[in-house]
Amino acid sequence: MNKEKSFLWLARANGKMALLAMITCSGVSPKRVEFEITETALLRFRHRRPSDHNAVAGISIALDDFGTGYSSLSHIHRLGFDKLKIDKSFVMNFDRDARCMNITRSVANLCQNLGIASVAEGVESEEIAEGLKAMGVRLAQG
């Protein structure tokens, strides 16, 4: 399911129950399921909202590509994401560009302060992985 469809399913009144039924039938624990929503999808479907998603059996929602679309702190606050995924455009240049490093550090600090996980996308070297770890970023994608 693509990210926009995921968002629409979560925003629909009966979507949460339908998703939970599908997940339950699959035999996969809902706690192992995570939906990723891009900032672009949030803007496109801003009149809809996946409210109370945490009440749906532990399914988590991550805001993908954070920092490249219309980054809004109100989205993070209002929608209660479980994770923010720091876009690879910042992470991949982390070791060569002080501004990218500072943006990455700021997002990592924001996540820590809000008690949500941060995920660094585009981690392709041990040096970058170690630098992220020093900032408190514990999850990474290559």
ROSE-4610 file (N, C-alpha, C; in Angstrom, 1 decimal, always signed):
// ROSE-4610
residu = [M/M/M/N/N/N/K/K/K/E/E/E/K/K/K/S/S/S/F/F/F/L/L/L/W/W/W/L/L/L/A/A/A/R/R/R/A/A/A/N/N/N/G/G/G/K/K/K/M/M/M/A/A/A/L/L/L/L/L/L/A/A/A/M/M/M/I/I/I/T/T/T/C/C/C/S/S/S/G/G/G/V/V/V/S/S/S/P/P/P/K/K/K/R/R/R/V/V/V/E/E/E/F/F/F/E/E/E/I/I/I/T/T/T/E/E/E/T/T/T/A/A/A/L/L/L/L/L/L/R/R/R/F/F/F/R/R/R/H/H/H/R/R/R/R/R/R/P/P/P/S/S/S/D/D/D/H/H/H/N/N/N/A/A/A/V/V/V/A/A/A/G/G/G/I/I/I/S/S/S/I/I/I/A/A/A/L/L/L/D/D/D/D/D/D/F/F/F/G/G/G/T/T/T/G/G/G/Y/Y/Y/S/S/S/S/S/S/L/L/L/S/S/S/H/H/H/I/I/I/H/H/H/R/R/R/L/L/L/G/G/G/F/F/F/D/D/D/K/K/K/L/L/L/K/K/K/I/I/I/D/D/D/K/K/K/S/S/S/F/F/F/V/V/V/M/M/M/N/N/N/F/F/F/D/D/D/R/R/R/D/D/D/A/A/A/R/R/R/C/C/C/M/M/M/N/N/N/I/I/I/T/T/T/R/R/R/S/S/S/V/V/V/A/A/A/N/N/N/L/L/L/C/C/C/Q/Q/Q/N/N/N/L/L/L/G/G/G/I/I/I/A/A/A/S/S/S/V/V/V/A/A/A/E/E/E/G/G/G/V/V/V/E/E/E/S/S/S/E/E/E/E/E/E/I/I/I/A/A/A/E/E/E/G/G/G/L/L/L/K/K/K/A/A/A/M/M/M/G/G/G/V/V/V/R/R/R/L/L/L/A/A/A/Q/Q/Q/G/G/G]
num = [1/1/1/2/2/2/3/3/3/4/4/4/5/5/5/6/6/6/7/7/7/8/8/8/9/9/9/10/10/10/11/11/11/12/12/12/13/13/13/14/14/14/15/15/15/16/16/16/17/17/17/18/18/18/19/19/19/20/20/20/21/21/21/22/22/22/23/23/23/24/24/24/25/25/25/26/26/26/27/27/27/28/28/28/29/29/29/30/30/30/31/31/31/32/32/32/33/33/33/34/34/34/35/35/35/36/36/36/37/37/37/38/38/38/39/39/39/40/40/40/41/41/41/42/42/42/43/43/43/44/44/44/45/45/45/46/46/46/47/47/47/48/48/48/49/49/49/50/50/50/51/51/51/52/52/52/53/53/53/54/54/54/55/55/55/56/56/56/57/57/57/58/58/58/59/59/59/60/60/60/61/61/61/62/62/62/63/63/63/64/64/64/65/65/65/66/66/66/67/67/67/68/68/68/69/69/69/70/70/70/71/71/71/72/72/72/73/73/73/74/74/74/75/75/75/76/76/76/77/77/77/78/78/78/79/79/79/80/80/80/81/81/81/82/82/82/83/83/83/84/84/84/85/85/85/86/86/86/87/87/87/88/88/88/89/89/89/90/90/90/91/91/91/92/92/92/93/93/93/94/94/94/95/95/95/96/96/96/97/97/97/98/98/98/99/99/99/100/100/100/101/101/101/102/102/102/103/103/103/104/104/104/105/105/105/106/106/106/107/107/107/108/108/108/109/109/109/110/110/110/111/111/111/112/112/112/113/113/113/114/114/114/115/115/115/116/116/116/117/117/117/118/118/118/119/119/119/120/120/120/121/121/121/122/122/122/123/123/123/124/124/124/125/125/125/126/126/126/127/127/127/128/128/128/129/129/129/130/130/130/131/131/131/132/132/132/133/133/133/134/134/134/135/135/135/136/136/136/137/137/137/138/138/138/139/139/139/140/140/140/141/141/141/142/142/142]
x = [+0.9/+0.0/+0.9/+0.6/+1.5/+1.2/+2.0/+1.9/+0.7/+0.2/-1.0/-2.2/-2.2/-3.4/-3.4/-2.2/-2.1/-2.7/-2.4/-2.9/-4.5/-5.0/-6.4/-7.1/-6.5/-7.1/-7.1/-6.1/-6.0/-7.0/-7.2/-8.1/-9.6/-9.9/-11.3/-11.8/-13.1/-13.7/-13.6/-13.9/-13.9/-12.6/-11.7/-10.4/-9.5/-9.5/-8.7/-9.2/-10.5/-11.0/-10.7/-10.8/-10.5/-9.1/-8.2/-6.8/-6.5/-7.0/-6.8/-7.3/-8.4/-8.9/-8.0/-7.4/-6.5/-5.2/-4.7/-3.5/-3.7/-4.8/-5.2/-5.3/-5.9/-6.1/-4.7/-3.8/-2.5/-1.6/-2.0/-1.2/+0.0/+0.1/+1.2/+0.7/+1.6/+1.2/+1.1/+0.0/-0.1/+1.0/+1.7/+2.8/+4.0/+4.0/+5.1/+4.8/+3.6/+3.2/+3.4/+4.0/+4.3/+3.9/+3.1/+2.7/+3.6/+4.1/+4.8/+4.0/+4.0/+3.2/+4.2/+4.2/+5.1/+4.4/+5.3/+4.8/+3.9/+4.2/+3.4/+2.0/+1.9/+0.5/-0.2/+0.5/-0.2/-0.8/-0.1/-0.6/-1.7/-1.5/-2.6/-3.9/-3.8/-5.0/-5.2/-4.8/-4.8/-6.2/-7.2/-8.6/-8.9/-8.1/-8.3/-7.2/-7.5/-6.6/-6.6/-5.5/-5.5/-5.5/-6.6/-6.7/-6.7/-6.2/-6.2/-5.6/-4.6/-4.0/-3.4/-2.9/-2.2/-3.2/-4.5/-5.4/-5.7/-5.2/-5.5/-4.4/-4.5/-3.7/-2.2/-1.6/-0.2/+0.4/-0.4/+0.1/+0.8/+2.0/+2.7/+2.7/+2.9/+2.9/+4.2/+4.9/+6.2/+5.9/+6.5/+6.5/+7.8/+7.6/+8.7/+9.2/+10.5/+11.1/+11.0/+11.1/+11.0/+12.0/+11.6/+12.5/+12.6/+11.9/+12.0/+10.7/+9.6/+8.3/+8.0/+6.8/+6.4/+6.4/+7.6/+7.8/+7.1/+6.1/+5.3/+5.3/+5.7/+5.7/+4.3/+3.3/+1.9/+1.5/+2.0/+1.7/+2.2/+3.4/+4.0/+3.2/+2.8/+2.0/+0.6/+0.0/-1.5/-1.7/-0.8/-1.0/-0.3/+0.6/+1.2/+1.9/+2.9/+3.7/+4.5/+4.8/+5.7/+7.1/+7.4/+8.8/+8.8/+10.0/+10.3/+11.5/+11.4/+12.4/+13.2/+14.4/+15.2/+15.6/+15.3/+15.5/+17.0/+17.2/+18.6/+19.4/+18.7/+19.4/+20.2/+19.8/+20.5/+21.6/+21.2/+22.0/+23.2/+23.0/+24.1/+25.2/+24.8/+25.8/+26.3/+25.9/+26.2/+27.6/+28.5/+29.9/+30.7/+30.0/+30.6/+30.0/+28.8/+28.1/+27.6/+28.2/+27.8/+26.3/+25.7/+24.3/+23.4/+23.8/+23.1/+23.3/+24.5/+24.8/+23.9/+23.8/+23.0/+21.5/+21.1/+19.6/+19.4/+20.2/+20.1/+20.1/+21.0/+21.1/+19.8/+19.3/+18.1/+16.9/+16.8/+15.6/+15.8/+17.0/+17.3/+16.9/+17.3/+17.0/+15.5/+14.8/+13.4/+12.7/+13.1/+12.6/+12.8/+14.0/+14.3/+13.5/+13.3/+12.5/+11.0/+10.5/+9.1/+8.9/+10.0/+9.9/+9.5/+9.9/+9.6/+10.9/+10.9/+12.1/+12.4/+13.7/+14.2/+14.9/+14.7/+15.3/+16.1/+17.3/+18.1/+18.1/+17.7/+17.7/+19.0/+19.4/+20.6/+21.9/+21.9/+23.2/+24.0/+25.1/+25.9/+27.4/+27.7/+29.1/+29.1/+30.2/+30.4/+30.5/+31.2/+31.5/+30.1/+29.3/+28.0/+27.2/+27.2/+26.5/+26.9/+28.2/+28.8/+28.4/+28.5/+28.1/+26.6/+25.8/+24.3/+24.1/+24.8/+24.7/+25.1/+26.1/+26.6/+25.5/+24.7/+23.6/+22.3/+22.3/+21.2/+20.2/+20.6/+19.8/+20.2/+19.2/+19.5/+19.0/+18.2/+17.7/+18.2/+18.5/+19.1/+18.6/+18.5/+18.3/+19.4/+19.9/+20.9/+20.4]
y = [-1.2/+0.0/+1.2/+2.2/+3.4/+4.3/+5.3/+6.1/+7.0/+7.5/+8.3/+7.4/+6.2/+5.3/+4.9/+4.7/+4.4/+5.6/+6.8/+7.9/+8.0/+7.7/+7.8/+6.7/+5.5/+4.4/+4.8/+5.4/+5.8/+6.9/+7.8/+8.9/+8.6/+7.5/+7.1/+6.5/+6.8/+6.4/+4.9/+4.1/+2.7/+2.1/+2.9/+2.5/+1.8/+2.3/+1.8/+0.3/+0.1/-1.2/-2.2/-1.7/-2.6/-3.0/-2.0/-2.3/-3.3/-3.1/-4.0/-5.4/-5.5/-6.8/-7.5/-6.7/-7.3/-7.8/-7.0/-7.3/-8.5/-8.6/-9.7/-11.0/-10.9/-12.1/-12.6/-11.7/-12.0/-12.8/-12.7/-13.3/-12.5/-11.3/-10.4/-9.6/-9.4/-8.6/-7.1/-6.4/-5.0/-4.2/-4.6/-3.8/-3.9/-4.8/-4.8/-4.1/-3.4/-2.7/-1.2/-0.6/+0.8/+1.4/+2.5/+3.2/+4.4/+4.7/+5.9/+6.9/+8.1/+9.1/+10.2/+10.7/+11.8/+13.1/+14.1/+15.5/+15.9/+15.4/+15.7/+15.2/+14.0/+13.4/+14.2/+14.6/+15.4/+16.7/+17.4/+18.6/+18.3/+17.2/+16.9/+16.5/+15.9/+15.4/+16.1/+17.4/+18.1/+18.2/+18.0/+18.1/+16.7/+15.7/+14.5/+14.3/+13.4/+13.3/+11.8/+11.2/+9.8/+9.9/+10.4/+10.6/+9.3/+9.4/+8.3/+7.0/+7.1/+5.9/+5.0/+5.6/+4.8/+3.8/+4.2/+3.3/+2.1/+2.1/+0.9/-0.1/-0.8/-2.0/-1.9/-0.7/-0.5/-0.3/+0.0/+0.3/+1.7/+1.8/+3.1/+3.8/+5.1/+6.0/+6.8/+6.8/+7.6/+8.6/+9.8/+10.9/+10.8/+10.4/+10.2/+11.4/+11.4/+12.5/+13.8/+13.8/+15.0/+16.0/+17.2/+18.3/+18.7/+17.9/+18.3/+18.8/+18.6/+19.2/+20.4/+20.5/+21.6/+21.1/+21.2/+20.7/+21.6/+21.0/+21.8/+21.1/+21.9/+21.4/+21.1/+21.8/+21.5/+20.1/+19.7/+18.3/+17.3/+17.5/+16.6/+16.6/+17.8/+17.9/+17.3/+17.8/+17.4/+16.0/+15.4/+14.0/+13.0/+13.4/+12.4/+11.3/+11.6/+10.6/+9.8/+8.6/+7.8/+7.9/+8.3/+8.4/+9.5/+10.2/+11.1/+10.5/+10.5/+10.0/+11.1/+11.4/+12.5/+12.2/+13.1/+12.8/+12.6/+11.8/+11.4/+12.6/+13.6/+14.8/+15.5/+15.4/+16.0/+15.0/+13.7/+12.7/+12.4/+12.3/+11.9/+12.9/+14.2/+15.3/+15.7/+14.9/+15.1/+15.4/+14.7/+14.8/+15.8/+16.5/+17.5/+18.8/+18.9/+20.2/+20.5/+21.5/+21.9/+22.1/+22.7/+23.0/+21.7/+20.8/+19.5/+18.8/+18.9/+18.3/+19.0/+20.3/+21.0/+20.8/+20.6/+20.3/+18.9/+18.0/+16.6/+16.6/+17.3/+17.4/+18.0/+19.0/+19.7/+18.8/+18.0/+17.1/+16.0/+15.5/+14.4/+14.9/+16.2/+16.8/+17.0/+17.4/+17.6/+16.2/+15.2/+13.9/+13.4/+13.6/+13.2/+14.0/+15.3/+16.1/+15.7/+15.2/+14.8/+13.4/+12.6/+11.2/+10.3/+10.7/+9.9/+9.5/+8.4/+7.9/+8.8/+8.8/+9.5/+8.4/+8.4/+7.5/+8.3/+8.0/+8.6/+7.8/+8.5/+7.8/+8.1/+7.2/+7.4/+7.2/+6.4/+6.2/+5.1/+5.6/+4.7/+4.6/+5.1/+5.0/+4.8/+4.2/+4.0/+5.3/+6.2/+7.6/+8.3/+8.2/+8.9/+8.2/+6.9/+6.1/+6.4/+6.5/+6.9/+8.3/+9.2/+10.6/+10.7/+10.0/+10.0/+9.4/+8.3/+7.6/+8.6/+9.3/+10.3/+11.4/+11.7/+12.6/+12.0/+10.7/+10.1/+9.4/+9.4/+8.8/+7.3/+6.4/+5.0/+4.2/+4.7/+3.9/+4.5/+3.7/+4.2/+3.3/+3.9/+3.1/+3.5/+2.5/+2.7/+3.2]
z = [+0.0/+0.0/+0.0/-0.9/-0.9/+0.2/+0.4/+1.6/+1.6/+0.5/+0.4/+0.7/+0.2/+0.5/+2.0/+2.6/+4.0/+4.8/+4.4/+5.1/+5.0/+3.8/+3.6/+4.4/+4.5/+5.3/+6.7/+7.2/+8.6/+8.9/+8.0/+8.2/+8.1/+7.4/+7.3/+8.6/+8.9/+10.2/+10.3/+9.2/+9.3/+8.9/+8.4/+7.9/+9.0/+10.2/+11.3/+11.6/+11.6/+11.9/+10.8/+9.6/+8.4/+8.4/+8.6/+8.7/+9.8/+11.0/+12.1/+11.8/+11.1/+10.7/+9.7/+8.7/+7.8/+8.5/+9.4/+10.1/+11.0/+11.7/+12.5/+11.7/+10.6/+9.7/+9.2/+9.0/+8.5/+9.5/+10.8/+11.8/+12.3/+11.8/+12.2/+13.4/+14.4/+15.5/+15.0/+15.4/+15.0/+15.5/+16.6/+17.1/+16.2/+15.2/+14.2/+12.9/+12.9/+11.7/+11.9/+10.9/+10.9/+9.6/+9.6/+8.4/+8.3/+7.1/+6.8/+6.0/+6.4/+5.8/+5.4/+4.2/+3.8/+4.1/+4.2/+4.4/+3.2/+2.0/+0.8/+1.0/+1.5/+1.7/+2.7/+3.8/+4.8/+4.2/+3.3/+2.7/+1.7/+1.0/+0.0/+0.6/+1.8/+2.5/+3.8/+3.9/+5.2/+5.9/+5.1/+5.7/+6.4/+6.3/+6.9/+8.0/+8.9/+10.1/+10.6/+10.7/+11.3/+12.9/+13.4/+14.9/+15.6/+16.8/+17.8/+17.2/+16.4/+15.8/+16.8/+17.9/+18.9/+19.6/+19.6/+20.2/+19.3/+18.1/+17.2/+17.4/+18.5/+18.8/+18.6/+18.8/+18.8/+17.4/+16.4/+15.1/+15.2/+14.6/+14.7/+13.4/+13.5/+12.3/+12.3/+11.2/+11.0/+10.0/+10.2/+9.3/+8.4/+7.2/+6.3/+5.6/+5.3/+4.5/+5.3/+6.6/+7.4/+7.0/+6.8/+6.5/+5.0/+4.1/+2.7/+2.1/+2.8/+2.3/+3.1/+3.6/+4.4/+5.8/+6.4/+7.8/+8.8/+9.5/+10.4/+11.8/+12.8/+14.1/+14.6/+14.0/+14.3/+13.9/+12.7/+12.3/+13.3/+13.8/+14.7/+16.0/+16.5/+17.7/+17.5/+16.5/+16.3/+16.0/+15.2/+14.7/+15.5/+16.4/+17.4/+16.7/+15.8/+15.2/+16.2/+15.9/+16.7/+16.3/+15.1/+14.6/+13.5/+13.5/+12.4/+11.7/+10.4/+9.5/+8.9/+9.3/+8.8/+7.4/+6.5/+5.1/+4.8/+3.8/+3.4/+2.8/+2.3/+1.8/+2.9/+4.1/+5.2/+5.7/+5.8/+6.4/+5.5/+4.2/+3.3/+3.2/+3.5/+3.5/+4.9/+5.8/+7.3/+7.5/+6.9/+7.3/+6.4/+5.4/+4.6/+4.7/+5.3/+5.3/+6.8/+7.4/+8.7/+8.9/+7.9/+8.0/+8.0/+7.2/+7.2/+8.6/+9.1/+10.5/+11.5/+11.5/+12.5/+12.3/+11.1/+10.9/+11.5/+11.2/+11.6/+13.2/+13.8/+15.2/+15.8/+15.2/+15.7/+15.7/+14.6/+14.5/+15.5/+15.7/+16.7/+18.1/+18.4/+19.7/+19.8/+18.8/+18.8/+19.2/+18.5/+18.7/+20.2/+20.7/+22.0/+23.0/+22.8/+23.7/+23.7/+22.5/+22.4/+22.8/+23.0/+23.4/+22.2/+21.0/+19.8/+19.2/+18.4/+17.8/+16.5/+16.3/+15.1/+14.2/+12.9/+12.0/+11.0/+10.8/+9.8/+8.5/+7.4/+6.1/+5.4/+4.5/+3.7/+4.4/+5.5/+6.2/+5.4/+4.8/+4.0/+4.3/+5.5/+6.0/+7.5/+7.9/+9.4/+10.1/+9.5/+10.1/+10.3/+9.3/+9.5/+10.6/+10.6/+11.6/+13.0/+13.2/+14.5/+14.9/+13.9/+14.3/+14.7/+14.0/+14.3/+15.7/+16.0/+17.2/+18.4/+18.2/+19.2/+19.4/+18.4/+18.6/+19.2/+19.4/+19.9/+18.9/+17.6/+16.6/+16.7/+17.0/+17.2/+16.0/+15.1/+14.0/+12.7/+11.8/+10.5/+9.4/+8.2/+6.9/+6.0/+5.2/+4.2/+2.9]
